[in-house]
């Protein structure tokens, strides 16, 4: 059995850990100048710090414990030798930023308090150079992790936006392909049926036998058109509301935005919050595949607009299944918009309306500057002889 090649750091991390490891040269230089008996204690602590630094990249489940121990070792070095040993905190800032916020808060606050206690004996004896120098390691562990966290979230949001843009472009290409198919195949066939219908109308009185033949050709042509339509529908890529809702959850999470879904049907007196994902999957929408696809696409674009432009902290979705229509309302507590400009500007509302017209749907918007926005998608209901799921 082949053994995995030993590596100092995972290949996926690149050269960054090796670059950070070079920071150990400075404390090694100062430890060499310490008395022999005291020197070895410093080397043991520094070696422990280096081992923990490496192990963090390989033992993920113990990551928070490793980082907290590293900070403890730093405080020991700063207390036993010199406060400036705490500059090694920059090596911990990046990994610490990837932890949960309570871990980041407790670790950075603990480090700040520890450094304040360590600096007490130097009050009145140290010059301004020491105090200015101490600001650097304090900044490294008390401020830098939050800056890195913010940068990571911006990168994640931008990546999500790029993925959404690519998917929308793919959907647009799919719609254009379908439009070309309709024009090139069904358009020609339906034009032929219309022309033959006019011929039959003229031949019914003058030449009934020929009219019968033409009518048969119309029937065969109509069957051919129906077959073409079925083939085209088979090739279409359908979208589903439940999938788009899960996508919206991920998008809002990346943007630090709360997202809640409420469900209301004819049988429920008031909206019910859908907490579990399984409940959402059990909601049966009385829509055909084309209707649900268009509704899901409009819902996705609406949520994307909320994330991009609203500046909201909370977003609420209300799914209503009523006797005459299906309504999906997306509400946010963001900056709001001028509704007059919204309907006249090229911001996507026109595109949403055009899509919904294909299924006799519509979209409505209510908003005020500083008071959030409500966008409602209305889809005519398709009556089926089936039981509608409940939340």
LINKAQUI-V550272 format. One line per field, one symbol per residue. phi: phi as a letter, one per 30 degrees, with the letter a starting at -180 (. if undefined). A space follows every 50 residues. Layout:
# LINKAQUI-V550272
phi=???
This chain:
# LINKAQUI-V550272
phi=.dddddbdbedddiceddddddddddddddddddeedddddddddddddd dddddedccddceeddddddddddddddddcaedddddeddceddddddd eedddddddddddddddddedcdiccddddddddddddddccbeeddded ddddddddddddddddddddddddddddddddddcdeddddddddddddd eddeddbeddddddddddddddddddddddddddddcdcbdddddddded ddddchcdbbccbbbddcdbdcdccddddddddcddbddddddddddddd ddddddddcdidcbbbccccccdcacbbcccbcddibddddedcddcjdd ddddddddcicabbbbabeibibbccccbedcdbcbdddcd
